[in-house]
Amino acid sequence: MGDFSADRIMGEILPLLKGEYRFFGIGGRYSSPFLEGKLADVEDIAATGIAEVIPKLPRIFSAKRRIESFIKREKPDVLIAVDAPGFNLPLIKRAKQLGVKKVIYYILPQVWAWKPQRRRTLARYADSLISILPFEERYFADLGVDFAYAGHPSVEFTKGVPERRPLKVDYFAVFPGSRKNEIKRHLEVLLEAVPKAAVEFKLQPVLLTFKSHKGLLRELRPMCKVVYIDNNPARGFHHIKHARFAWIKSGTTALETALLGTPHLVFYRLSRLSYWLARRWVRVRHIHLANLILGERVVPELVQDHFNPKRLLKHTYRILEKEDLLRERFSQLLEVLKPPVENLSVFEYTARLLQERMER
């Protein structure tokens, strides 16, 4: 795996797999305890955008060499590739060349957004595909590859959030991103917009972040109550659920915010080069998964130059005006993203799908 979200997901799934399995691979904070051998760290290869990958190339190539050497030496029976298509698609091809009998790909490349040719790479080198998005099956139906929809992990992560409010005051939540390069691109706008929103809406700003970003956020932290979510993501969900509204960096956290039923908008800035390339390559109308799944722009999206203080305040008024409608649509989203079986969690059902395919 090559993403922090994937690390958290596999940290839930790996202990549910029953049998005499020995797991080796790329791990992070959540999945590493379940690996007998850690070949690389998620931090080594996690990056967003195109220009942002370049500084990490030495570590990415090093991780790739270590994994290929392990495959040659140990000859594993199964490779489970999780997310990270830039890393994993060349890896599954190489794994097949090195004699790995079975490849399972979980959390699929977004072929519906860009690089549709990846469909055929998956069909050729993966024996089974396990998806977390309900609409992806139609993109592979003509290729004859084994496909299963497991439900979305965020359904589980957002369950069981306490009903009691975490703060005595009314507040709004701000999540500027999980990676330093994202935060740097968003910080200038938030420094201006957060105090304006606090005055305009008469609410306490709550900043959700990680302790490793303390220095980067030193100018923003005095304006806010700061909630660190390093070892307790559920603490972040608790604060998001009871916020009057939220400003959330586009990504998994935005989908989780929708599943929590909180009115919100999403924002994102890329480097100029990455944005220029994305405009030419990406084929989707929305960046928020909730909007993609629901088929319309239910949640406002402020991208690149549209992400500015004036638009943040303007669209915040709009989401508060239609918060009942938003919550209704978010309830529909939750039903769509549940696993297609009763009495099993997404993690339990995914573990069952993985186990069935490993043992075929």
N, C-alpha and C positions, 0 to 999 in steps of 0.2 A: 504494500500500500504506500501511497505517497502524499497523503493528505491528513490533516489533523482530525477532521471529521471521521474519516475512514478508520483512523486509529481508535477513536472512541467507540465506533460501531463494532469493530472486531473485538474490542475488549469485552463486549457483552456477548458476542456470538461464540467465540472460541471455547469458553468454559462449558457451553451447552452441547458441544460435540462429544458424543459418547463413543468410546472405543479406544483401542491402543494406538492412538495417533501421536506422532512426534512432529511438532511444528517448529519450523525455522523460517526466518524472513526478516522483513523490515518492520520495526516496531516503534512505538512511542510510549507515552506515559501510561496509556490504558491497556494496550495489547501486549507489551513486553513481558509482563508477569506470566503470560501463558505460552511464551515461546521458549523452547528448550535452547535455542541458539538465536541470538540477535545478530543478523548479518549487516544491518545498517539502521540508522535512526531516521524516522519520518522527517525530522528537521533537516536532514541532509538533502532531501530532494523536494520538499514542499516549496512551491513558489507560484505566484499568480502573474498573469500577463506573459508577454513574449520577451520584452526587453528585460523584465525582472528575472528571468531564468538564467541569463548569461552569467552573472556573478557566481551562480551555484553550479555551473557546469563541471568544474573539477570534482566536486563532491558527488554529483550525479553519476559521472563516469566511474568514479571509484566504487560507488555502491553497485553499479551494473557489473563491474569486473568481479566483485566479491560474490555476487549472486551466481553469475555464470560459472565461476570456479567451484562454488558449492555444488551446483547441478552436475558438473562434470565429475566431481569427486564422489558425491553421495548418491547420485542417480535417484532422486525422489520419485515416488509414484505419481504424485499429483501436484500441480501448481495452481494455487488459488490467487488470481490477480484481482486486486481490489482498487477500483477507481484509477486515477493517475494514468490516463491513456498515453501521454507523451513518454512515460517511462515503461509502462506495462505492455503496450502493443509490440514494440520491438522485442521485449523480453519473452512474450508468449511464442513468437516466431522462433526465436533462438532456442527456447526450451524444447520445442518440438524437434528442431534439428539435432538437439543433444540427447534426444531419446525419451523425454518425459511423455508418459503414456496418456495422461489426461490433464487437460487445462480447463479450469472453471473460471469464468470472469463474472465478478460480482460488482455492482454499481457501474453501469456501462458508460462508455464514451458517449458524449451527447451528439450523436450523428444527426439528430434532428436540428441541431443548431449550426454545426459547421463540420467540414471534412466528412461528407457522406460516404466517401470511399472506404472509410474505416469499417463500414458494415461488412464488406467482403473479407477484410483482414480478420475480423472476428469470426466470421463463418468458416474461414479456412483453418484457423489455428486454435480456436476455442471449441471444446466439445460441448460445453453447456454455458448458457448465459442466464444470469439471475438479475432481474431488474428491480429497481425501487420506484419506478415511475409507471403509472398505469397505461400511458399512451405509447410506450416504446415498442410494444410487441408488433405493431403494424410496420415498423421499419425493418423488421427481420423476418416477417412472415413468408416472404418469397425466397428465402435463402435455405430453408430446410434445417436450420440449426435448432438444437434443443433449447427451449426458452421457457422461463418461469417468472411470474411476477410475485414478489415476496411481501409487498407492502413497504411503506417508507419508515425508516428507523426513527424519524423525528416524532412520529405518533407515540412511540414509547417514551422517548426522552421528555416529552411534555406532559406525561400522565402524572397524576397524583400531586400536583402543585397545591400547597396549602391554601385554603380559602381565607385565612386570616391575612390581613395586610401587613407587609413587612415594615412599613413606616407609619408614623402617626400623622404625618403631613401629606398633602396631595403632591404628586410629583410626576415628572415625565422621565423616560429612560432614554439614554443615548449609548449606542454601541458603535464605536468608530472603526472596528476591525480587529482581527486577531493577529495580523502580521504587521511588522513595523513599516514596510513599504506602503501598505494601505493607509495606515494611520497618518503617516507623513503627508500623503496626498489629501487627506480629509481635514487635517487639523486646522488649517488657516480659516476655512469656512466655519467650522464649529466654534472656534474661539470668538468669532463675531456673533454667530447666531445663538449660541446657548444662553448668554446673559440677556439677549433681547427677548428670547422666548420665555425666560424666567419672569421677566417683568410683564410681558404682554399677556401671558396666561396665568400669572400669579401662582406659579408652581415651582417646586424644588427640582432642579436638575439632578438626576442620578446617573453617574458614569459607570458603565459596566466594562471592566477591562482586566488585564493580567498584571501581576506584580512586576514582571519583566519590562513592562512599558511605563513604569513610574516616571523615569527620567524624560522620556519622549513626551509625556502628557503633563509635565510639570506646570505649564501655564494654564491648562484646562482644569486640573484637579482642584485648585482653590475655589473655583466657581461652583463645584458640584459636591454632592455626597458621593464618595467613591466606593464601589462594591467590587471586590476582587473575586474572580470566579475560577482561579487556577485549578484548585482541587475540588471544586464543588459547583459544576455547571448548573445544578438545580437551584442554587441560590440566585443565579441570574434569571432563570425562568420565573422564580417567585416574584422578583422585582418587575419583570416585564409584564407578567399577568395582571398585576394590580396597578400598573402605571395608567395615568390618564390617556397618554399616547406615547409612542416611541419613535425615535429616529434610528434606523438600523442599517448598517452596511449590508449591501446586497450579498446574499449567500445563504448558507444553511440556517443561520440565526434568524434571517427574515422569514423563512418558511416556518420555523418554530414559533416565531411571534404570531404568525397567522393562526397556527394551531392552538395557541394560547388564547386567541380571541381578542387580542389587543389592537385597537386602531393604530396604524403606523404608516410610515412611508419609508422607502428605501432609497439609498444613494450609493453612488460609486464613481470613482475617478481612476482612470488608468494613466500611465505615462502617455505622452503625445504619440509616440511611436506605436505603442500597443493599441491605442484607440484608433489610430489611422488604419492599422491592419485589421482590427476587429470590424470596423465599418465596412470593409471590403469582403470579409470572409464570413462573418456571422449572419445567419439567415433567420433569426427569430425576432419577433416584434417586441418581446418583453424580456427583462432580465430577472424578474421575480418569478420563482417557480410557482407561487400561488397564482399569479396572473396567467402563466402558461397553461397550468392544469385547468383553471376555470375558463380559459378561452377569452378573457377580456382583461382590460387594465382596471382591476378592482382596487389595487393599491398603487398610489402615485410612485413614479420612478424618476429620480433626479440624477441624471447621468452627465458626467463630464462638466461642461460649462453651465448646464442647467442646475447643477448643484451649487447653489449660492444662498446667502442668508434670506434674501427677499423671497425666493421661491419656497424655501423651507417653511417660512411663516405662512405664506399664502396657502400652501397645500395642507399645512397643519389645520388651519381653519376648515378646509374642505373635508378632511377626514373626520373631524369632530362633528360636522354637520350631518354626516351620514353614518355615524358609528353603529346604529342598529342594523342597517343594511350590510355593513362590513361584517359584523358578527354573524349574521345569517349566512353570508357567503363562506365565511371561515368554517362554519359548521358543516356545510356541504363539502368543503375541501377535506375535512377530517374523515368523512364517510368514504370518500374516494381513495384515500391513502391507507386505509386499514388493510390488513392482510385478507386474502380471499377465503379464509377459513375462520370458523368460530372457535372460541376457547383457546386460541394460541396467540401469543404475542408475535409481533414482527420478528423479534430475535429468535424465538422458538421455531417459528415457521421457516425462517431463513436457515437455521441450523439443520432442520429436517431436510430441506432442499439440498443443502451442501452434502449432508451425510448420504442421502440417497444417490447423489451423483458420484461421490467418491467411491461408493461401494458397488457401482454397476460393473 
